[in-house]
């Protein structure tokens, strides 16, 4: 049986390597999670961060979902904020929405 191969193995491996490098580059060029948490707690020192998740974004903006609790309240709230990469390559908050 002679089966026609769809793509040569080196193309598949090359695609996987390029994709992995691209994702790694994006991961390196996003805001630091600890800085995001620190900035949130600076503005809300009595809150407790229980979760931090990077949402949608690209190399120019990143949306963070910060799950937190208020003092004496077991309810978990969510704060959604967008960081924007500025001309000086620093990440800064663009806007925030409290839920």
Secondary structure, DSSP 8 states (H G I E B T S, - for coil): -----SS-HHHHHHHHHHHHHHHHHHHHTS--HHHHHHHHHHH-TT-EEEEEEEEEE-SSEEEEEEEEE-TT---EEEEEEEEEE-TTS-EEEEEEEE-
